[in-house]
Amino acid sequence: MEKNDIIKGKWNKNIYWIENFIEKGGIGYIYKVVDDKERVFVLKASKDLMSLTKEYKILKEFSYLSAIPRVYELDDGYIQGEENHFIIMEYIKGESLKKYLLRTISIKDILSVAIIIGEILKEIYSKGYIYWDVKLENILIDKKNMMIKIIDFGGVSKIGQSIKEYTPTYNMHCWRDRPHYDDKSLTFSINMIIISLLYKKEYNPLTNSIEDILYRIKDSNLASNIKKVLINGMIGNYDIREYTGRLKDIIREGKFEENKHCRNWIDTFFWGSIGIFLIFIFFTFNK
Amino acid sequence: MEKEVLFKQIILVTDGESNGKGDPMESAKIVSEAGITISTIGIINRDSSEMARYEIEQIARIGKGVWEITELDKLQQTMQMVTQKSIYQTIQTAVNKELKSIIDTEINDLKPDSREKILGLMDNLSDSINLKCIILLDTSKSMVSKIDIAKKSILSLLNILNSREGKSEIAVLSFPYMRGENYNLTCDFTEDINILKRSLENIKISGNTPTAEALYGAFRILEGKEIEEDLEEGCLIL
């Protein structure tokens, strides 16, 4: 589809003009469009009726949350000569967290983002749904309005029903032999978001093992309480309520890193003995 | 006794065209007529032959399943997606047939808010039916560099499928097998990730790609043990 191409809804008869193509998502294509009153929207088109209908239903049900896009309608229409289904959503000016893999972002900011995502997913979970497809691309930062938004709700399932859309890096089931099918797995996903942003790298369960990540956390100079939360989140020891609680504690305490120069007594001992050695040499040669 | 609904599927995972005896399209036809869905996944790229692509598409078409071309690192998501899609597709075909006979219309012709309810029901049904899925894994020489990722992908698939409400069992049949045998049942139907993990360690790489015979093999395994069970439990095959 090109600029100024028209999509006309089969049922509601609304007309939208394409502004530009945004991206290809998991199930279809996403465009920026305008309507006859010059209002700007996002149009998500797909042939996957099931996923799109579900996304529409969920977005409607949670429309009271400001952290998700508003949804306006679900309709059918022709796109490039083929019959498609589409939903019309709020256009969000924001950058996905994926962009932050290339930027510096403080530990405090990373943890704050994780708390906010945790609160949103906790609310959705408390209403009986699990948002499975947690990934950097699905989290948008709207700097102008200072908002965090979660997008792409096609992969949301009722608690107890199956995982339909997911991304291996952020999905516990791709990392562990005995995964959890409840909010402990949400905790795992948010934990992996923190890890990706901390290490500027999205670990892949096909080429890395969970031990690689645990080792990297243990060996880092993060504050010990952060290490503890990250490791336990990885293993699946926290439900989402406890997890966000722990993260808030860390922010409150305000200690994010151990002192780099003097990490433990071995370092002290090492530098001390070098000092004594130098003093010894100094006195030996001054005689 | 409660009637159980069972969905049987073969997923063929291959990186090239068949070069064994027999015509895989012929085998697909026979398997499909027995009510088993065949989906196919090709781990192929631009350099792969036209024939490989054609075969992957045709086998799924005849098998009333779904076909996908994928890169190796997307294999596990593709396997999950193919399974999900083929279940939906089968249910949707059945629902459309019913709608056609009752109100002479198909689900796509209904207004969005009327179909929301039907889709909800279909979603619940797709989650609660029992699933028997046999993965037909190409272990010919060209798979050498891909086999480790393929194994990991199969393990994750079982973990993901275990999130379903209904029972999900996976079996793995690798083809070819050593000493000129066409195929080997690497792992019989199981829900247990540890059994699957242990079995996958025994996979050996060798030889060519006897797709036609392997399809018959999977058919025999799916049907052979089940014919009596079906009669006893009153299973309904979609």
Interface residues (C-beta under 8 A of the other chain):
Chain A: W11 L49 M50 T53 K54 Y56 K57 L74 D75 D76 E83 H85 S157 G160 Q161 S162 I163 K164 Y166 T167 P168 N171 H173 C174 R176 D177 R178 P179 Y181 N204 P205 L206
Chain B: D73 Q76 Q77 Q80 Q84 Y88 I107 N108 K111 P112 R115 E116 L119 G120 M122 D123 N124 D127 I149 K152 S153 L155 S156 N159 I160 L161 N162 S163 R164 E165 I193 N194 K197
